[in-house]
Amino acid sequence: MKSDLSRKAEDYLEAVYVISQEKGHVRIRDICKELGTKPPSVVEMVKKLNDRGYLIYKKNEGLYLTAEGEEIGRVIKDRHDTIFAFLKFIGVPEQIADEDACVIEHELHPKTVEQIKSLVSFIETAPDHPQWLDHFAIFCELGKHPCIKDARLSQTMAAQMGAEMRRKADHCGSND
Ligand code: MN
């Protein structure tokens, strides 16, 4: 999906979508809280989205998404969750992963999102814990593959590893 909406407008539709999933109805103050924005700016954007047919806003009654607005909100939220999960898998701290997911979610080609989503699902549904993820974590820490053939190098690495890393490297030599 590549809408002609600005990143900011997409963020609003995503926020309204998330709030309506959680609470059923959406008020201006809920959006202020979700996006950390002041009421006048929220009302201004909500009116724009109302005029363009993405949501219906009635003063004192709150607002709800039209089918078109809901579709965009749903897609952006799904992209957010997918990219967030991917970034966490590669070791990005949660707070940064959440912020960056919000940046990336607007720009990627649908095929790229589809492949990231498949990778996330591949990891999440793996019948056994994916050993290579642990090995990647060690690689990030030490800059070397934990499963290496050179015995001297392995010893040096073992000395550098803490207990947690040693546990992660445990399966070395068995299969990979
Ligand atoms: Mn987001």
Backbone and ligand atoms as CSV (ligand in chain L), in Angstrom:
chain,resi,resn,atom,element,x,y,z
A,1,MET,N,N,0.837,-1.206,0.000
A,1,MET,CA,C,0.000,0.000,0.000
A,1,MET,C,C,0.871,1.255,0.000
A,2,LYS,N,N,0.595,2.142,-0.894
A,2,LYS,CA,C,1.267,3.441,-0.827
A,2,LYS,C,C,0.151,4.466,-0.980
A,3,SER,N,N,-0.286,5.019,0.158
A,3,SER,CA,C,-1.366,6.000,0.089
A,3,SER,C,C,-0.765,7.353,-0.270
A,4,ASP,N,N,-1.614,8.271,-0.671
A,4,ASP,CA,C,-1.108,9.614,-0.979
A,4,ASP,C,C,-1.133,10.483,0.285
A,5,LEU,N,N,-1.317,9.830,1.426
A,5,LEU,CA,C,-1.359,10.573,2.684
A,5,LEU,C,C,0.039,10.872,3.195
A,6,SER,N,N,0.144,11.956,3.962
A,6,SER,CA,C,1.430,12.261,4.590
A,6,SER,C,C,1.676,11.232,5.698
A,7,ARG,N,N,2.936,11.156,6.112
A,7,ARG,CA,C,3.298,10.265,7.200
A,7,ARG,C,C,2.473,10.595,8.447
A,8,LYS,N,N,2.301,11.884,8.694
A,8,LYS,CA,C,1.563,12.329,9.879
A,8,LYS,C,C,0.099,11.867,9.816
A,9,ALA,N,N,-0.508,12.018,8.642
A,9,ALA,CA,C,-1.903,11.597,8.484
A,9,ALA,C,C,-2.033,10.088,8.697
A,10,GLU,N,N,-1.064,9.329,8.176
A,10,GLU,CA,C,-1.087,7.873,8.377
A,10,GLU,C,C,-0.944,7.532,9.857
A,11,ASP,N,N,-0.096,8.285,10.574
A,11,ASP,CA,C,0.056,8.069,12.016
A,11,ASP,C,C,-1.268,8.292,12.751
A,12,TYR,N,N,-2.008,9.292,12.333
A,12,TYR,CA,C,-3.311,9.559,12.951
A,12,TYR,C,C,-4.269,8.400,12.715
A,13,LEU,N,N,-4.334,7.929,11.472
A,13,LEU,CA,C,-5.250,6.821,11.173
A,13,LEU,C,C,-4.841,5.563,11.938
A,14,GLU,N,N,-3.537,5.362,12.069
A,14,GLU,CA,C,-3.039,4.228,12.855
A,14,GLU,C,C,-3.474,4.383,14.316
A,15,ALA,N,N,-3.289,5.584,14.868
A,15,ALA,CA,C,-3.650,5.824,16.280
A,15,ALA,C,C,-5.147,5.636,16.492
A,16,VAL,N,N,-5.960,6.182,15.588
A,16,VAL,CA,C,-7.413,6.043,15.730
A,16,VAL,C,C,-7.794,4.557,15.632
A,17,TYR,N,N,-7.133,3.848,14.726
A,17,TYR,CA,C,-7.405,2.408,14.571
A,17,TYR,C,C,-7.085,1.662,15.873
A,18,VAL,N,N,-5.904,1.944,16.439
A,18,VAL,CA,C,-5.476,1.271,17.671
A,18,VAL,C,C,-6.460,1.567,18.812
A,19,ILE,N,N,-6.835,2.835,18.960
A,19,ILE,CA,C,-7.749,3.223,20.043
A,19,ILE,C,C,-9.120,2.565,19.849
A,20,SER,N,N,-9.618,2.564,18.609
A,20,SER,CA,C,-10.952,1.983,18.414
A,20,SER,C,C,-10.934,0.466,18.636
A,21,GLN,N,N,-9.790,-0.177,18.349
A,21,GLN,CA,C,-9.675,-1.618,18.652
A,21,GLN,C,C,-9.724,-1.849,20.159
A,22,GLU,N,N,-9.088,-0.930,20.920
A,22,GLU,CA,C,-9.003,-1.106,22.367
A,22,GLU,C,C,-10.279,-0.687,23.092
A,23,LYS,N,N,-10.840,0.455,22.662
A,23,LYS,CA,C,-11.920,1.052,23.451
A,23,LYS,C,C,-13.277,1.055,22.756
A,24,GLY,N,N,-13.285,0.810,21.473
A,24,GLY,CA,C,-14.556,0.828,20.751
A,24,GLY,C,C,-14.916,2.200,20.224
A,25,HIS,N,N,-14.734,3.247,21.036
A,25,HIS,CA,C,-15.013,4.589,20.531
A,25,HIS,C,C,-13.797,5.484,20.770
A,26,VAL,N,N,-13.694,6.538,19.971
A,26,VAL,CA,C,-12.500,7.369,19.994
A,26,VAL,C,C,-12.869,8.834,20.223
A,27,ARG,N,N,-12.160,9.462,21.153
A,27,ARG,CA,C,-12.367,10.886,21.387
A,27,ARG,C,C,-11.062,11.635,21.125
A,28,ILE,N,N,-11.190,12.934,20.934
A,28,ILE,CA,C,-10.009,13.759,20.634
A,28,ILE,C,C,-8.937,13.559,21.701
A,29,ARG,N,N,-9.360,13.530,22.973
A,29,ARG,CA,C,-8.351,13.421,24.045
A,29,ARG,C,C,-7.603,12.082,24.008
A,30,ASP,N,N,-8.261,11.023,23.492
A,30,ASP,CA,C,-7.568,9.733,23.361
A,30,ASP,C,C,-6.421,9.852,22.351
A,31,ILE,N,N,-6.679,10.572,21.276
A,31,ILE,CA,C,-5.640,10.739,20.237
A,31,ILE,C,C,-4.503,11.603,20.780
A,32,CYS,N,N,-4.844,12.656,21.534
A,32,CYS,CA,C,-3.818,13.509,22.159
A,32,CYS,C,C,-2.879,12.653,22.984
A,33,LYS,N,N,-3.472,11.748,23.765
A,33,LYS,CA,C,-2.682,10.894,24.647
A,33,LYS,C,C,-1.822,9.926,23.837
A,34,GLU,N,N,-2.424,9.300,22.858
A,34,GLU,CA,C,-1.723,8.290,22.038
A,34,GLU,C,C,-0.541,8.902,21.279
A,35,LEU,N,N,-0.729,10.092,20.745
A,35,LEU,CA,C,0.322,10.692,19.905
A,35,LEU,C,C,1.145,11.757,20.628
A,36,GLY,N,N,0.761,12.095,21.863
A,36,GLY,CA,C,1.464,13.133,22.602
A,36,GLY,C,C,1.347,14.495,21.921
A,37,THR,N,N,0.149,14.792,21.408
A,37,THR,CA,C,-0.082,16.044,20.668
A,37,THR,C,C,-1.173,16.856,21.361
A,38,LYS,N,N,-1.113,18.172,21.199
A,38,LYS,CA,C,-2.094,19.053,21.862
A,38,LYS,C,C,-3.432,19.077,21.086
A,39,PRO,N,N,-4.544,19.271,21.832
A,39,PRO,CA,C,-5.875,19.219,21.207
A,39,PRO,C,C,-6.054,20.056,19.922
A,40,PRO,N,N,-5.575,21.318,19.868
A,40,PRO,CA,C,-5.840,22.087,18.640
A,40,PRO,C,C,-5.259,21.426,17.378
A,41,SER,N,N,-4.043,20.873,17.485
A,41,SER,CA,C,-3.437,20.206,16.317
A,41,SER,C,C,-4.205,18.950,15.958
A,42,VAL,N,N,-4.652,18.224,17.000
A,42,VAL,CA,C,-5.398,16.987,16.743
A,42,VAL,C,C,-6.712,17.308,16.022
A,43,VAL,N,N,-7.428,18.321,16.520
A,43,VAL,CA,C,-8.706,18.698,15.900
A,43,VAL,C,C,-8.490,19.115,14.447
A,44,GLU,N,N,-7.405,19.859,14.203
A,44,GLU,CA,C,-7.119,20.321,12.841
A,44,GLU,C,C,-6.924,19.133,11.886
A,45,MET,N,N,-6.108,18.174,12.311
A,45,MET,CA,C,-5.854,17.009,11.444
A,45,MET,C,C,-7.095,16.142,11.297
A,46,VAL,N,N,-7.838,15.973,12.400
A,46,VAL,CA,C,-9.048,15.154,12.355
A,46,VAL,C,C,-10.060,15.755,11.368
A,47,LYS,N,N,-10.153,17.079,11.348
A,47,LYS,CA,C,-11.066,17.740,10.400
A,47,LYS,C,C,-10.631,17.496,8.961
A,48,LYS,N,N,-9.317,17.554,8.731
A,48,LYS,CA,C,-8.786,17.281,7.381
A,48,LYS,C,C,-9.144,15.862,6.943
A,49,LEU,N,N,-8.944,14.908,7.869
A,49,LEU,CA,C,-9.206,13.501,7.535
A,49,LEU,C,C,-10.709,13.266,7.340
A,50,ASN,N,N,-11.509,14.045,8.084
A,50,ASN,CA,C,-12.958,14.002,7.925
A,50,ASN,C,C,-13.338,14.491,6.514
A,51,ASP,N,N,-12.753,15.621,6.107
A,51,ASP,CA,C,-13.061,16.197,4.794
A,51,ASP,C,C,-12.638,15.282,3.649
A,52,ARG,N,N,-11.571,14.501,3.894
A,52,ARG,CA,C,-11.079,13.616,2.829
A,52,ARG,C,C,-11.727,12.227,2.872
A,53,GLY,N,N,-12.653,12.039,3.821
A,53,GLY,CA,C,-13.426,10.795,3.831
A,53,GLY,C,C,-12.785,9.609,4.531
A,54,TYR,N,N,-11.738,9.874,5.341
A,54,TYR,CA,C,-11.096,8.764,6.042
A,54,TYR,C,C,-11.729,8.487,7.399
A,55,LEU,N,N,-12.396,9.498,7.947
A,55,LEU,CA,C,-13.107,9.296,9.210
A,55,LEU,C,C,-14.268,10.277,9.301
A,56,ILE,N,N,-15.138,10.013,10.269
A,56,ILE,CA,C,-16.263,10.915,10.474
A,56,ILE,C,C,-16.153,11.484,11.882
A,57,TYR,N,N,-16.096,12.802,11.942
A,57,TYR,CA,C,-15.912,13.481,13.229
A,57,TYR,C,C,-17.106,14.370,13.520
A,58,LYS,N,N,-17.717,14.136,14.680
A,58,LYS,CA,C,-18.795,15.024,15.121
A,58,LYS,C,C,-18.402,15.569,16.475
A,59,LYS,N,N,-18.373,16.867,16.565
A,59,LYS,CA,C,-18.004,17.517,17.813
A,59,LYS,C,C,-18.908,16.991,18.930
A,60,ASN,N,N,-18.331,16.752,20.089
A,60,ASN,CA,C,-19.028,16.224,21.270
A,60,ASN,C,C,-19.442,14.759,21.179
A,61,GLU,N,N,-19.291,14.156,19.998
A,61,GLU,CA,C,-19.670,12.748,19.875
A,61,GLU,C,C,-18.465,11.843,19.647
A,62,GLY,N,N,-17.342,12.462,19.312
A,62,GLY,CA,C,-16.172,11.648,18.997
A,62,GLY,C,C,-16.093,11.342,17.509
A,63,LEU,N,N,-15.322,10.321,17.178
A,63,LEU,CA,C,-15.112,10.053,15.762
A,63,LEU,C,C,-14.958,8.572,15.489
A,64,TYR,N,N,-15.211,8.189,14.259
A,64,TYR,CA,C,-14.925,6.814,13.860
A,64,TYR,C,C,-14.416,6.769,12.427
A,65,LEU,N,N,-13.694,5.690,12.128
A,65,LEU,CA,C,-13.061,5.543,10.816
A,65,LEU,C,C,-14.080,5.088,9.773
A,66,THR,N,N,-13.933,5.580,8.549
A,66,THR,CA,C,-14.692,5.017,7.433
A,66,THR,C,C,-13.958,3.739,7.022
A,67,ALA,N,N,-14.547,2.975,6.097
A,67,ALA,CA,C,-13.900,1.731,5.648
A,67,ALA,C,C,-12.514,2.025,5.090
A,68,GLU,N,N,-12.392,3.097,4.350
A,68,GLU,CA,C,-11.108,3.458,3.745
A,68,GLU,C,C,-10.075,3.830,4.807
A,69,GLY,N,N,-10.507,4.617,5.803
A,69,GLY,CA,C,-9.617,5.013,6.886
A,69,GLY,C,C,-9.199,3.824,7.727
A,70,GLU,N,N,-10.138,2.934,7.953
A,70,GLU,CA,C,-9.847,1.753,8.764
A,70,GLU,C,C,-8.824,0.853,8.070
A,71,GLU,N,N,-8.951,0.711,6.755
A,71,GLU,CA,C,-8.020,-0.127,5.988
A,71,GLU,C,C,-6.592,0.426,6.116
A,72,ILE,N,N,-6.438,1.739,5.989
A,72,ILE,CA,C,-5.098,2.330,6.108
A,72,ILE,C,C,-4.568,2.168,7.537
A,73,GLY,N,N,-5.412,2.446,8.527
A,73,GLY,CA,C,-4.998,2.293,9.927
A,73,GLY,C,C,-4.557,0.871,10.230
A,74,ARG,N,N,-5.310,-0.093,9.695
A,74,ARG,CA,C,-5.011,-1.501,9.947
A,74,ARG,C,C,-3.672,-1.894,9.307
A,75,VAL,N,N,-3.464,-1.456,8.078
A,75,VAL,CA,C,-2.228,-1.793,7.359
A,75,VAL,C,C,-1.008,-1.170,8.055
A,76,ILE,N,N,-1.129,0.084,8.471
A,76,ILE,CA,C,0.010,0.747,9.126
A,76,ILE,C,C,0.316,0.072,10.469
A,77,LYS,N,N,-0.725,-0.277,11.210
A,77,LYS,CA,C,-0.530,-0.951,12.501
A,77,LYS,C,C,0.136,-2.320,12.291
A,78,ASP,N,N,-0.293,-3.025,11.273
A,78,ASP,CA,C,0.278,-4.327,10.962
A,78,ASP,C,C,1.753,-4.192,10.574
A,79,ARG,N,N,2.058,-3.167,9.767
A,79,ARG,CA,C,3.447,-2.904,9.396
A,79,ARG,C,C,4.273,-2.584,10.635
A,80,HIS,N,N,3.692,-1.776,11.523
A,80,HIS,CA,C,4.388,-1.399,12.759
A,80,HIS,C,C,4.759,-2.653,13.555
A,81,ASP,N,N,3.777,-3.527,13.760
A,81,ASP,CA,C,4.003,-4.737,14.559
A,81,ASP,C,C,5.059,-5.634,13.916
A,82,THR,N,N,4.992,-5.749,12.600
A,82,THR,CA,C,5.942,-6.601,11.869
A,82,THR,C,C,7.367,-6.069,11.999
A,83,ILE,N,N,7.541,-4.766,11.740
A,83,ILE,CA,C,8.889,-4.179,11.776
A,83,ILE,C,C,9.424,-4.175,13.207
A,84,PHE,N,N,8.536,-3.885,14.161
A,84,PHE,CA,C,8.912,-3.900,15.576
A,84,PHE,C,C,9.452,-5.283,15.975
A,85,ALA,N,N,8.731,-6.327,15.600
A,85,ALA,CA,C,9.151,-7.692,15.941
A,85,ALA,C,C,10.493,-8.012,15.289
A,86,PHE,N,N,10.650,-7.625,14.028
A,86,PHE,CA,C,11.904,-7.881,13.308
A,86,PHE,C,C,13.079,-7.177,13.995
A,87,LEU,N,N,12.900,-5.915,14.325
A,87,LEU,CA,C,13.987,-5.150,14.950
A,87,LEU,C,C,14.370,-5.754,16.300
A,88,LYS,N,N,13.364,-6.238,17.042
A,88,LYS,CA,C,13.683,-6.867,18.337
A,88,LYS,C,C,14.461,-8.167,18.122
A,89,PHE,N,N,14.109,-8.929,17.092
A,89,PHE,CA,C,14.835,-10.172,16.801
A,89,PHE,C,C,16.309,-9.918,16.502
A,90,ILE,N,N,16.606,-8.782,15.854
A,90,ILE,CA,C,18.017,-8.535,15.540
A,90,ILE,C,C,18.713,-7.759,16.663
A,91,GLY,N,N,18.049,-7.662,17.821
A,91,GLY,CA,C,18.726,-7.144,19.003
A,91,GLY,C,C,18.585,-5.653,19.247
A,92,VAL,N,N,17.654,-4.992,18.546
A,92,VAL,CA,C,17.422,-3.562,18.805
A,92,VAL,C,C,16.602,-3.429,20.092
A,93,PRO,N,N,17.026,-2.580,21.036
A,93,PRO,CA,C,16.250,-2.417,22.275
A,93,PRO,C,C,14.805,-1.970,21.986
A,94,GLU,N,N,13.876,-2.408,22.844
A,94,GLU,CA,C,12.443,-2.231,22.601
A,94,GLU,C,C,12.028,-0.794,22.285
A,95,GLN,N,N,12.519,0.151,23.083
A,95,GLN,CA,C,12.144,1.551,22.908
A,95,GLN,C,C,12.546,2.081,21.525
A,96,ILE,N,N,13.778,1.751,21.118
A,96,ILE,CA,C,14.277,2.188,19.808
A,96,ILE,C,C,13.526,1.470,18.697
A,97,ALA,N,N,13.260,0.170,18.900
A,97,ALA,CA,C,12.536,-0.614,17.892
A,97,ALA,C,C,11.154,-0.010,17.646
A,98,ASP,N,N,10.505,0.429,18.728
A,98,ASP,CA,C,9.171,1.014,18.613
A,98,ASP,C,C,9.218,2.337,17.842
A,99,GLU,N,N,10.197,3.170,18.181
A,99,GLU,CA,C,10.336,4.465,17.503
A,99,GLU,C,C,10.667,4.291,16.025
A,100,ASP,N,N,11.617,3.389,15.743
A,100,ASP,CA,C,12.033,3.201,14.352
A,100,ASP,C,C,10.958,2.515,13.515
A,101,ALA,N,N,10.196,1.621,14.142
A,101,ALA,CA,C,9.085,0.984,13.413
A,101,ALA,C,C,8.139,2.068,12.909
A,102,CYS,N,N,7.933,3.099,13.720
A,102,CYS,CA,C,7.037,4.200,13.358
A,102,CYS,C,C,7.587,5.035,12.200
A,103,VAL,N,N,8.905,5.016,12.031
A,103,VAL,CA,C,9.489,5.752,10.904
A,103,VAL,C,C,9.405,4.895,9.636
A,104,ILE,N,N,9.837,3.630,9.764
A,104,ILE,CA,C,9.952,2.753,8.591
A,104,ILE,C,C,8.582,2.375,8.021
A,105,GLU,N,N,7.587,2.234,8.881
A,105,GLU,CA,C,6.278,1.695,8.480
A,105,GLU,C,C,5.630,2.418,7.301
A,106,HIS,N,N,6.004,3.653,7.087
A,106,HIS,CA,C,5.342,4.443,6.033
A,106,HIS,C,C,5.960,4.285,4.651
A,107,GLU,N,N,7.207,3.876,4.606
A,107,GLU,CA,C,7.957,4.019,3.354
A,107,GLU,C,C,8.235,2.740,2.581
A,108,LEU,N,N,8.137,1.589,3.222
A,108,LEU,CA,C,8.597,0.365,2.564
A,108,LEU,C,C,7.679,-0.127,1.451
A,109,HIS,N,N,8.289,-0.760,0.469
A,109,HIS,CA,C,7.533,-1.425,-0.594
A,109,HIS,C,C,6.776,-2.601,0.025
A,110,PRO,N,N,5.539,-2.852,-0.419
A,110,PRO,CA,C,4.760,-3.957,0.159
A,110,PRO,C,C,5.486,-5.301,0.105
A,111,LYS,N,N,6.280,-5.524,-0.951
A,111,LYS,CA,C,7.003,-6.804,-1.071
A,111,LYS,C,C,8.026,-6.944,0.058
A,112,THR,N,N,8.685,-5.822,0.398
A,112,THR,CA,C,9.665,-5.841,1.492
A,112,THR,C,C,8.971,-6.169,2.808
A,113,VAL,N,N,7.813,-5.550,3.043
A,113,VAL,CA,C,7.064,-5.829,4.274
A,113,VAL,C,C,6.651,-7.298,4.309
A,114,GLU,N,N,6.215,-7.806,3.159
A,114,GLU,CA,C,5.777,-9.200,3.076
A,114,GLU,C,C,6.927,-10.147,3.460
A,115,GLN,N,N,8.137,-9.857,2.961
A,115,GLN,CA,C,9.289,-10.724,3.254
A,115,GLN,C,C,9.708,-10.619,4.725
A,116,ILE,N,N,9.663,-9.407,5.280
A,116,ILE,CA,C,9.996,-9.237,6.704
A,116,ILE,C,C,8.976,-10.001,7.547
A,117,LYS,N,N,7.713,-9.908,7.126
A,117,LYS,CA,C,6.647,-10.593,7.851
A,117,LYS,C,C,6.849,-12.110,7.807
A,118,SER,N,N,7.258,-12.612,6.658
A,118,SER,CA,C,7.519,-14.051,6.538
A,118,SER,C,C,8.678,-14.470,7.441
A,119,LEU,N,N,9.723,-13.643,7.492
A,119,LEU,CA,C,10.871,-13.959,8.346
A,119,LEU,C,C,10.456,-13.992,9.816
A,120,VAL,N,N,9.684,-12.979,10.240
A,120,VAL,CA,C,9.213,-12.919,11.628
A,120,VAL,C,C,8.381,-14.154,11.950
A,121,SER,N,N,7.490,-14.513,11.041
A,121,SER,CA,C,6.633,-15.668,11.252
A,121,SER,C,C,7.464,-16.966,11.252
A,122,PHE,N,N,8.474,-17.029,10.376
A,122,PHE,CA,C,9.387,-18.179,10.303
A,122,PHE,C,C,10.079,-18.395,11.648
A,123,ILE,N,N,10.510,-17.299,12.266
A,123,ILE,CA,C,11.195,-17.394,13.563
A,123,ILE,C,C,10.204,-17.762,14.672
A,124,GLU,N,N,9.055,-17.067,14.656
A,124,GLU,CA,C,8.080,-17.262,15.740
A,124,GLU,C,C,7.470,-18.656,15.739
A,125,THR,N,N,7.347,-19.264,14.558
A,125,THR,CA,C,6.673,-20.568,14.488
A,125,THR,C,C,7.657,-21.728,14.387
A,126,ALA,N,N,8.963,-21.430,14.531
A,126,ALA,CA,C,9.963,-22.503,14.426
A,126,ALA,C,C,9.677,-23.587,15.466
A,127,PRO,N,N,9.686,-24.853,15.044
A,127,PRO,CA,C,9.370,-25.955,15.984
A,127,PRO,C,C,10.376,-26.037,17.145
A,128,ASP,N,N,11.632,-25.734,16.855
A,128,ASP,CA,C,12.640,-25.667,17.919
A,128,ASP,C,C,13.128,-24.244,18.026
A,129,HIS,N,N,13.636,-23.881,19.192
A,129,HIS,CA,C,14.202,-22.544,19.349
A,129,HIS,C,C,15.301,-22.341,18.301
A,130,PRO,N,N,15.213,-21.263,17.486
A,130,PRO,CA,C,16.210,-21.095,16.426
A,130,PRO,C,C,17.601,-20.769,16.993
A,131,GLN,N,N,18.500,-21.763,16.904
A,131,GLN,CA,C,19.836,-21.631,17.467
A,131,GLN,C,C,20.613,-20.481,16.847
A,132,TRP,N,N,20.386,-20.264,15.558
A,132,TRP,CA,C,21.143,-19.217,14.857
A,132,TRP,C,C,20.868,-17.832,15.425
A,133,LEU,N,N,19.694,-17.651,16.070
A,133,LEU,CA,C,19.405,-16.346,16.692
A,133,LEU,C,C,20.344,-16.118,17.871
A,134,ASP,N,N,20.555,-17.160,18.670
A,134,ASP,CA,C,21.493,-17.078,19.787
A,134,ASP,C,C,22.899,-16.815,19.272
A,135,HIS,N,N,23.241,-17.524,18.204
A,135,HIS,CA,C,24.586,-17.357,17.649
A,135,HIS,C,C,24.780,-15.951,17.094
A,136,PHE,N,N,23.724,-15.412,16.549
A,136,PHE,CA,C,23.794,-14.026,16.054
A,136,PHE,C,C,24.033,-13.061,17.220
A,137,ALA,N,N,23.355,-13.309,18.352
A,137,ALA,CA,C,23.545,-12.456,19.538
A,137,ALA,C,C,25.005,-12.489,19.992
A,138,ILE,N,N,25.604,-13.674,19.946
A,138,ILE,CA,C,27.022,-13.813,20.322
A,138,ILE,C,C,27.905,-13.092,19.316
A,139,PHE,N,N,27.551,-13.243,18.047
A,139,PHE,CA,C,28.311,-12.575,16.982
A,139,PHE,C,C,28.291,-11.052,17.179
A,140,CYS,N,N,27.132,-10.521,17.582
A,140,CYS,CA,C,27.013,-9.073,17.823
A,140,CYS,C,C,27.948,-8.648,18.960
A,141,GLU,N,N,28.053,-9.516,19.962
A,141,GLU,CA,C,28.852,-9.216,21.146
A,141,GLU,C,C,30.347,-9.343,20.870
A,142,LEU,N,N,30.740,-10.451,20.232
A,142,LEU,CA,C,32.167,-10.767,20.097
A,142,LEU,C,C,32.723,-10.556,18.691
A,143,GLY,N,N,31.824,-10.368,17.726
A,143,GLY,CA,C,32.281,-10.164,16.352
A,143,GLY,C,C,32.794,-11.425,15.681
A,144,LYS,N,N,32.482,-12.582,16.263
A,144,LYS,CA,C,32.938,-13.847,15.663
A,144,LYS,C,C,31.815,-14.865,15.727
A,145,HIS,N,N,31.830,-15.795,14.783
A,145,HIS,CA,C,30.871,-16.895,14.845
A,145,HIS,C,C,31.242,-17.817,16.009
A,146,PRO,N,N,30.270,-18.198,16.831
A,146,PRO,CA,C,30.602,-19.077,17.956
A,146,PRO,C,C,30.987,-20.486,17.492
A,147,CYS,N,N,30.477,-20.932,16.338
A,147,CYS,CA,C,30.799,-22.278,15.873
A,147,CYS,C,C,31.935,-22.202,14.864
A,148,ILE,N,N,33.149,-22.192,15.366
A,148,ILE,CA,C,34.272,-22.132,14.451
A,148,ILE,C,C,35.153,-23.346,14.653
A,149,LYS,N,N,35.830,-23.689,13.583
A,149,LYS,CA,C,36.589,-24.951,13.613
A,149,LYS,C,C,37.910,-24.824,14.392
A,150,ASP,N,N,38.537,-23.659,14.314
A,150,ASP,CA,C,39.843,-23.467,14.951
A,150,ASP,C,C,39.736,-23.575,16.480
A,151,ALA,N,N,40.360,-24.611,17.045
A,151,ALA,CA,C,40.210,-24.900,18.473
A,151,ALA,C,C,40.769,-23.784,19.355
A,152,ARG,N,N,41.902,-23.185,18.948
A,152,ARG,CA,C,42.499,-22.123,19.777
A,152,ARG,C,C,41.572,-20.912,19.865
A,153,LEU,N,N,41.000,-20.583,18.686
A,153,LEU,CA,C,40.083,-19.452,18.626
A,153,LEU,C,C,38.862,-19.715,19.509
A,154,SER,N,N,38.352,-20.952,19.453
A,154,SER,CA,C,37.205,-21.338,20.275
A,154,SER,C,C,37.505,-21.136,21.746
A,155,GLN,N,N,38.732,-21.472,22.136
A,155,GLN,CA,C,39.127,-21.318,23.546
A,155,GLN,C,C,39.137,-19.850,23.951
A,156,THR,N,N,39.695,-19.007,23.062
A,156,THR,CA,C,39.716,-17.566,23.338
A,156,THR,C,C,38.297,-17.059,23.514
A,157,MET,N,N,37.411,-17.515,22.626
A,157,MET,CA,C,36.027,-17.061,22.707
A,157,MET,C,C,35.367,-17.537,23.987
A,158,ALA,N,N,35.621,-18.787,24.332
A,158,ALA,CA,C,35.026,-19.341,25.555
A,158,ALA,C,C,35.420,-18.485,26.758
A,159,ALA,N,N,36.677,-18.020,26.737
A,159,ALA,CA,C,37.154,-17.191,27.842
A,159,ALA,C,C,36.424,-15.847,27.881
A,160,GLN,N,N,36.028,-15.360,26.698
A,160,GLN,CA,C,35.346,-14.055,26.638
A,160,GLN,C,C,33.865,-14.157,27.000
A,161,MET,N,N,33.342,-15.357,26.938
A,161,MET,CA,C,31.899,-15.516,27.121
A,161,MET,C,C,31.492,-15.597,28.583
A,162,GLY,N,N,30.372,-14.975,28.887
A,162,GLY,CA,C,29.776,-15.154,30.205
A,162,GLY,C,C,28.951,-16.431,30.192
A,163,ALA,N,N,28.342,-16.753,31.323
A,163,ALA,CA,C,27.565,-17.992,31.435
A,163,ALA,C,C,26.400,-18.018,30.436
A,164,GLU,N,N,25.713,-16.871,30.319
A,164,GLU,CA,C,24.548,-16.788,29.431
A,164,GLU,C,C,24.954,-17.058,27.981
A,165,MET,N,N,26.094,-16.467,27.572
A,165,MET,CA,C,26.557,-16.659,26.206
A,165,MET,C,C,27.005,-18.096,25.983
A,166,ARG,N,N,27.619,-18.688,27.005
A,166,ARG,CA,C,28.071,-20.080,26.867
A,166,ARG,C,C,26.863,-20.998,26.656
A,167,ARG,N,N,25.779,-20.670,27.376
A,167,ARG,CA,C,24.565,-21.466,27.224
A,167,ARG,C,C,24.049,-21.353,25.781
A,168,LYS,N,N,24.097,-20.118,25.275
A,168,LYS,CA,C,23.607,-19.891,23.913
A,168,LYS,C,C,24.454,-20.602,22.864
A,169,ALA,N,N,25.735,-20.725,23.155
A,169,ALA,CA,C,26.637,-21.347,22.182
A,169,ALA,C,C,26.652,-22.860,22.308
A,170,ASP,N,N,25.892,-23.359,23.264
A,170,ASP,CA,C,25.915,-24.764,23.644
A,170,ASP,C,C,25.815,-25.778,22.511
A,171,HIS,N,N,24.969,-25.471,21.528
A,171,HIS,CA,C,24.719,-26.465,20.493
A,171,HIS,C,C,25.782,-26.493,19.408
A,172,CYS,N,N,26.820,-25.704,19.590
A,172,CYS,CA,C,27.860,-25.668,18.576
A,172,CYS,C,C,28.452,-27.047,18.374
A,173,GLY,N,N,28.649,-27.412,17.108
A,173,GLY,CA,C,29.267,-28.693,16.848
A,173,GLY,C,C,28.237,-29.794,16.646
A,174,SER,N,N,27.021,-29.621,17.139
A,174,SER,CA,C,26.011,-30.649,16.971
A,174,SER,C,C,25.493,-30.650,15.529
A,175,ASN,N,N,24.950,-29.526,15.132
A,175,ASN,CA,C,24.366,-29.490,13.793
A,175,ASN,C,C,24.946,-28.425,12.880
A,176,ASP,N,N,25.262,-27.323,13.463
A,176,ASP,CA,C,25.785,-26.244,12.608
A,176,ASP,C,C,27.186,-25.901,13.091
L,1,MN,MN,MN,3.476,3.372,14.244
